[in-house]
Amino acid sequence: MTSSLDPYTEFESRQEAQDLEEVVSGRYGGVGLVIRGNNKGIRVVSAFEGYAYDAGLRVGDKLLAIDDFQIKPTTSVDEVRNHLRGEPGTPVSITFLREGVGGEKNEPQTISMERAVVHIPDVKYYGYIGDPKDGIGYIDLSGFANDAGREVRYAIRVLQHGAEMIARSNDDYKGLVLDLRGNPGGLLTSAVDVATLFVPNGSDIVSAKGRGFPETLYRSRTEPILNPNTRLAVLVNEQTASAAEIVTGAVQDLDVGVVVGKGRTFGKGLVQNVQDLPYQTALKYTVAKYYTPSGRCIQSTIYGEGGRGANVVDASSDEENESFKPYKAKKVADKDRMVFLTAHGREGEYPVLILLCM
């Protein structure tokens, strides 16, 4: 049934529903490890401070066993991940091999720790570009989970305070670069929280419109935390999508900063609801589209009636396949893109334009 709709409407299995919840919340029960597998085994590629790092695990460690579960050459990363994760407070022992450690025989080591609620930060890095005295801050925002707004707010405050302390002045935080390259999006509410940090109080940020869906307008209700004298640049690329495009569109339409990038952003502007189903499964379905303050629709692809395409069902002349024709998907042509005006009346002067739809 979902195959006759857009590709973002889909049934979520138990594992997929759990993964979706983790993405939305930015938290999970586990040990704080990022792992990767190849023909040489499962190795640690990142160990979070406050979690596995504090317990003694380091990048490059080869995992051998999780409790009584022995890791074999055929063991998948998902299997290991599922054994590492669990209810916070439950004990787990991890056996690993570290090259150059463990004596001449390079013997395995075992550490024991308790699983905890692991927080996955959306702000991966913040700091200064070049000499801190230049007062140019940089924030790398990789997603929009529940705490994205709080994390960006904290990063801005730290950078502002640092610039003021270095320069002994209140106006030496000259610029901020917000990096949204490769940001796939996330929660609408978090996108609004982040945009509110930059746009004037009372500004429209984004609206949602759909058939059978009440039109909803989201507006800033607080003063921006970023000093109006601080210049803002937003970095984007073709993988900047969804909630990241909402922030980008608000910054661009309201003339509070410039958008820098090569080409257009991804153009994913569909509003989705998640309906819980029995057996811990869920249905994710599209209900509306997002529009920027100037009225531009973020969604770049128009989906027509049909199925998921030949990769699901080979559409042929057979009667039983007639209802499973590939869905019609087409990009909005350049000639059909509406001209937009920014808050100050500028017309398409930016090097990067978010994709539009009619």
Sequence and secondary structure as in RCSB ss.txt:
>XXXX:A:sequence
MTSSLDPYTEFESRQEAQDLEEVVSGRYGGVGLVIRGNNKGIRVVSAFEGYAYDAGLRVGDKLLAIDDFQIKPTT
SVDEVRNHLRGEPGTPVSITFLREGVGGEKNEPQTISMERAVVHIPDVKYYGYIGDPKDGIGYIDLSGFANDAGR
EVRYAIRVLQHGAEMIARSNDDYKGLVLDLRGNPGGLLTSAVDVATLFVPNGSDIVSAKGRGFPETLYRSRTEPI
LNPNTRLAVLVNEQTASAAEIVTGAVQDLDVGVVVGKGRTFGKGLVQNVQDLPYQTALKYTVAKYYTPSGRCIQS
TIYGEGGRGANVVDASSDEENESFKPYKAKKVADKDRMVFLTAHGREGEYPVLILLCM
>XXXX:A:secstr
 GGGS TT EEE HHHHHHHHHHHHTEEEE  EEEEEETTEEEEEEE TTTHHHHT  TT EEEEETTEE  TT 
 HHHHHHHH  STT EEEEEEE TT STTTT  EEEEEE EEEE  SEEEEEESS GGG EEEEEE  B TTHHH
HHHHHHHHHHHHHHHHHTSSS   EEEEE TT   B HHHHHHHHHTTS TT EEEEEEETTEEEEEEE  S  S
S TTSEEEEE  TT  THHHHHHHHHHHTTSSEEE SS      EEEEEEEEGGGEEEEEEEEEEE TTS B   
EEE SSBS TTTS   S GGGGGG B  EEE  GGG      TT   S SS       
